[in-house]
Amino acid sequence: MSIVEKDLKINSLYYKEILTILKNYEGESRLVGGCVRDALLGLDNPDIDIATSLHPDQVMEIFAKHSILVVPTGIKFGTVTAFMGKEKFEITTLRKDLIYSNGRHPAVEFDGTFKEDAARRDFTINALSYCPFEKKVYDYFGGLLDLKNSRVVFIGDPIERISEDFLRILRFFRFSCVYAKSLDKESLSACVALKGGLKLLSTERIKMELDKLVSIADSSKILQVMNEEGILAEIIPFQPLTTNYMHKAVEIAKTMLINLDKFSLYSLLFYEALKHDERQALKALSVLKFSNKEAKDIVSSVGFLKEFKSEKTDYFFRKIWFEKHKNYLQYMVAAAAVHKLGLSKLEKFNKNYGILKLPIFPVNGNDLAGLSLQGKQISNALKKLKTIWIENDFQSSKKQLLDKVK
């Protein structure tokens, strides 16, 4: 074990107050996990986790006495959540994990030490703890050196750690994407060897972890490795998956100083697999626990990418700008990545249209009903007129468009 004296800047107004209350009841408590790791890197992390020697029922009773809202969010694992101001604090009793069943359900014994509690965590960089009163960081497994050297490695034997919870496979790739220069070979080999265990996890847990990974700007490189090693095939029940489009889109987005949202990135990852049948695409995404709205957003993006024709770039850019105005750049960047468009076209369009007020389509259903059109005739005519209007750079007047119908 190594102890380093350091005064960390923690992104919280009330964490010392929470720790002081626990200390006054003779509880030894420290900050643990991500907030310590990120503070050492000078990063903000609003998720404040605390480990304490006090039992969950004691913690509940203590905060109730101080009129602090506390909720038993994970009581069987020793975790309660306290709320102060607009902040929340997850407080977990020091634990020893006894046995795991199928890598999913740990049986927990309390009254552990900080070292025992750290030993049950996944990666060395997540096993650090910090006492702000002593201004000391406690490191039991070399996490400080790994953090300094940008390494993400499991604590002890990777096979054993992964077998305790197969979600750690996905966590390894996500944390490596953020904190590592490269993938640790031993850890990667263990993940590949045990990838079949991912099928034992709930789809909800997998979806939550996948969302976090895809939302990281440079995740395409990590996802490529996961795809090549068969990891993605274990958790995504449709193929083929492509990361090349994601690579290109991320490069373009960086140049244009925008961040791609996860729906754009998902649509690029799933594009080849989902572009053939919209109904099947929605069904496939529902299996992965995407909400109806999420699935429709992704399928809509895939539809635009499939519809896009490079020889009519100007028309489709205007169409995207008009119909997806709030996030049209997301669609444009995705289209550029899939259809290999030059960056100069995007920049020129954005320079000319990005400052313009959105025009109003001058024709509505009542106008067409007055021309004796009915039902589907009206919807079809509106669609065709809108196409003409966009092709003419939104310049066609109402009269000009209605004359087309006449």
PyMOL commands that set and color helices and strands:
alter all, ss='L'
color gray80, all
select helices_A, chain A and resi 15-24+34-40+56-65+75-77+114-119+124-126+143-148+158-164+167-179+185-193+195-200+203-214+219-228+231-235+244-255+262-274+278-287+292-307+310-323+325-339+343-353+365-369+375-391+398-405
alter helices_A, ss='H'
color red, helices_A
select strands_A, chain A and resi 2-5+29-32+48-52+69-74+79-84+87-93+95-101+105-110+129-131+136-139
alter strands_A, ss='S'
color yellow, strands_A
deselect
rebuild
show_as cartoon
